[in-house]
Amino acid sequence: MTYYSKTEVRSKISRDLPRRKFDRWLNKIQEITPYRFEKGIPSQPKLFKNGQPQQVTVFDDLDYKNLKELYDRVFYEKENLTFAIYRVFLSEEDYQRVIKGEWDIEEERKKYQ
């Protein structure tokens, strides 16, 4: 499996996506959903300490696909970022619970701990 660094995945999504905006998106995804990005060593590590590759947040092909869809929804379809995050990163069942006001992020996080 290929793992991408934050810089690699951001440039694959769009070269016009500002780094700080992308960082805010990643934080918001992890803040309002139980979704978590993995820590690991990218397939092409760029950060080394004492000659050893260092762990950073990494993204696999599914993460890339989801983040690209989020970008397209926000920039091309002009969807609200929070709404788009829920659509992309939650299951259909969980999304329906958000719409009905039955979504509690703290309860959802407890399920995944």
N, C-alpha and C positions, 0 to 999 in steps of 0.2 A: 504494500500500500504506500502511496506517495503522501507525504506530509509537507505542507507548505508553511512558510513563515508568514507572519502578518503582512510584511512588505510584499511578498510574492503574491499572496492571494488578493491583496488590495489592487495591485497592478493588473492582475488577470481580470478583475471585475471591471475596472475602469481606471485609466491613467488620470482622469479628471476628478476622481474621488479623493478629497483632501484627507490626509492622515488623521488629523484631529477629529474630523467628522466620523471617520471610520471607527476610531477608538471609542467615541461616544456611542455609536451604534452597538458595538460589541458589549460595552458596559450595560447599555439599556436592555439588550437581549437577555443578559444574565440576571439583570435586576427584576424584570417583569415576567420572566418565564423560568421554569426549572432547567432550561437548557444550559449546559456548560461546555465550554471549549476545552479541549485537552491540553495538557502540558506534555511536551516531548521534545524530541530532537528532529528538526526538519530534515527532509531527504537530502537537501544540500545545505548543511549547517554553515552559518556565517559567524556565529558567536562562539568563541573559544576562550577557555580559561585554563592556563597551565597546559595547553595543548589538547585539552579535552572539550568536545562540543558541549555547549550548555543547553539546558532545557528552557524552552520558551513556549508560549502559546502556539499551538500548531493547528492546522486546518486540513482536513482530508477532502476528498472529492465531493462528499455529501455536504460538508460545510460550505465548500465553494459554490455548489449548486444553489443551496439555500440563500447564501449571501448575495449571489448574483440575482436571484429572483427578488430578493428584498430591494436591491438597488433598482432593478427594472420597475418594480411597483412604485417606488418612491419618486424616481426621476422621470419615468416615461408615462406612467399611469396616474401620477400626482396623488397617490394615496397618502394618507396620514401615516407617519412612521410607526406609531404605536399600533395602529390597526394592521399595518402590513406585517409587523413583527408577529402579532398574534396569528395572522393568516399563515405565515410561512413556518413558524417555529412551534406551533401547537397542533395537536391532532384535531380533526374535525369535531370530535366530541368535546374536547376542552375549549375549542373556539366557540362552540354553541353555548357553553357554560359562561364564557366571558360575555357574550351578547345578552344573556339572560340575567347577568349580574350575580351569578352564583360562583364566580371564580375567586378563590382565596389563595394567593401566591404562597403564603406561609404554610398553609395546609399541603399544598402541592410539593413544596420543598421537603417537607417531612417524609413524604412517600419515597423520595429518592435518596435519602440519607442512609 
